[in-house]
Amino acid sequence: ITIVVSGGIGLWAVLMDRRRTVWRLAPVALVALILIFGVNANRSGWDSRLITAGLHIRPFQSLSMTIPEILSSIYGRDTKFYAEGMVSIVNVDQHAGHRNIKVNGKTDASTGLDMRTQVLSGHLPMLIHPGKVERAMVIGFGSGTTLGAVLAHEDLQTVHQAEIEQSVLDAAPYFDRINRQAYQDKKTTIFVNDGRNHLLVHRQPYDIIISEPSNPWMAGLAYLFSEQFYELAHDRLEDDGVFCQWLQRYSISPGDFRMVIASVQSVFPHVQLWKTMSADTMIIASKQPLTFDTSLINERIAKWDLVRQDLAEFEIHGAAGLLYFFEMGADDVKVYTEGASLNTDDTLLLGFNAPKWLYQQGTTELITELLVAHRTTDYPRILPADFDIDTNPEAMAQLAFTHMGAGAAGDRQKAADLLVKAIKIDPKNAWYYYGLGRTFVANSNWAKAKKFMDKAISLDRTSAQYNAYSGLVLAKIDTLKYGEISLERLRFAIEQEPDNPDYHYWQAQIFEALDRHNQAQLAFKRAAAHDVWNLKYKLGQARNLRLAGTRNPEKIEAAIAVIEEGVRRDASGRRDNINYYPAYKELRTAYLELESKSGDGENLAKAIALFEELVNHNPYKYQYWIDLIHLYDRAGDYDRAQWAIRQGKKTQRYFTDILALTRDAKQPVAQ
């Protein structure tokens, strides 16, 4: 209505006598006021979750899903932050314990799968730089993790961060866990500006420039992948500087991928390709030839605690571990890009081509195959010159652990093969046996894991890791049989590394399995204290209290308080983790156990209210309706159960059949 009315008034204004200026301006002003009022009046009706769902990014993922399934996925996320910025809509959502920052519905950073790319984009150029790094530049903020990784190298003097959208920076506190509040570091200067414009006006050279914008098919971003942009970056680099460009392999044609690399190659004489994940590439470029100086890199890793901790998260324990990510050397890149088109400002081929490949699948695998076909060497030029990974068991083990950290079954097998070779060369090194044991832990082969963990401990009884994992493996085999020795080894590990939450959590689980609930409770609390973000520690604490409360209702009430205060509310007391289903299940169990003791219906009503809240937040998840119907059945509220059945049928074609399979045959139910 607003559009029709305002459009009519606008047409009337156009038809007015041009000489009557005042009369012409009055309706124009009125149109503007109506539009402003109309837009603002309707803003409250906009659903931010739908706006930021990003279904346009990967529509093929939804092709096999029903409408309720799609909506269930969308409404299964908690919105933590939403802002309509100057150039884009930015939101932060949370699902299954992971947070994502989205720009116009497209995830640009997260605490989940993107972490390795975000971390290595900062660390790799800093580590392989041949000299002293004092000034760095990062283009694109995302979650701020890359900036935090750069600042972990404490000899850095200054880092400039360019981010075009202020709302992205406003969302930074939601990622403090992974960015370490790098945006507030005294060495950091934030520029709310286009990264290319920043390089144009700031002429002081940098030792490192990292360009990590969003995907090139996003409007306007192809200019950050053009030959002229790379010329600008080249001019702003010191002679021994390193330039790093992120580029994806998904939703991009092999030709466009090659074109971007060729555009870098046309400016920088020395270009290497590295991967962070199968679908993410880092283009490393420099004016001077780059060598992989293992001594220098190991020195830097050993020097800074945060660098070492960041890399250890991905099982990178030394320079040789980084070699896992090497993809193509400078000579091979020249052959690979020969004859390729260039993305230039005047033609901007990438800007036209990239969107056409947004919905193409299989490009990651195809591009990887083409890179492998052009690769003639497995590693970069390494220093010292006599370094040979095939005869160096320590390097083999480092590379093996990185394979293990990658997580794929093929990588785990490669890790095992490397560790077996290392053991043949040096059969007295406990770390190699420990690593081999870890490959079997990853496959849940506890008997074989025990064999190698035992060997590692026999060679070195002082390692916290060996003792902790040995304790875990023994408990997995038989908690009752090995419980005490498992606890003894975990106690030793905790004495050595008291800040490791996993050690406390494993200890708590063993105590709980042995019905030593008081000790389990303390261990769960310690785990949660050392990692407040990991919800499984709080849930474990609550479950243990509930199990201990079989004859003590006060402990069950304490379990409910742990979840309500520690999981379902944030530090400021606001509702949090609204969609975290494990918390609802644990609360339901606790309320029903209290109900079985009191029988007054009060706790059953609380459980019902809990799941009514859940279906109100996400009415498209059929499992939530089934859980609610079961509670209505238990309360004898068959009218509400019938209502819930009608709602549930809208979410799942076979809802009635699923409900019938899950209902208690002894419980009277609504028909």
Secondary structure, DSSP 8 states (H G I E B T S, - for coil): -HHHHHHHHHHHHHHS-TT-HHHHHHHHHHHHHHHHHHHHHHHTT--HHHHTS-TTTSGGGGTTS-HHHHHHHHHTSEEEEEEE-SS-EEEEEEETTEEEEEETTEEEEESSTTHHHHHHHHHHHHHH-SS---EEEEE--TTSHHHHHHHTSTT--EEEEE-S-HHHHHTGGGGHHHHTTGGG-TTEEEE-S-HHHHHHH--S-EEEEEE--S-TTSTTGGGGGSHHHHHHHHHTEEEEEEEEEEEESTTS-HHHHHHHHHHHHTT-SEEEEEEEETTEEEEEEESS---EEHHHHHHHHHH-HHHHHHHHTTT--SHHHHGGGEEE-HHHHHHHHTT-----TTT-HHHHHGGGGTT--SHHHHHHHHHHHH---SS--EESTT--TTT-HHHHHHHHHHHHHH--HHHHHHHHHHHHHHHHH-TT-HHHHHHHHHHHHHTT-HHHHHHHHHHHHHH-TT-HHHHHHHHHHHHHH-HHHHHHHHHHHHHHHHHH-TT-HHHHHHHHHHHHHTT-HHHHHHHHHHHHHH-TT-HHHHHHHHHHHHHHTTT-HHHHHHHHHHHHHHTSB-TTS-B--TT-HHHHHHHHHHHHHHHHHH-SSHHHHHHHHHHHHHHHH-TT-HHHHHHHHHHHHHHT-HHHHHHHHHHHHTT-TTHHHHHHHHS-TTS----
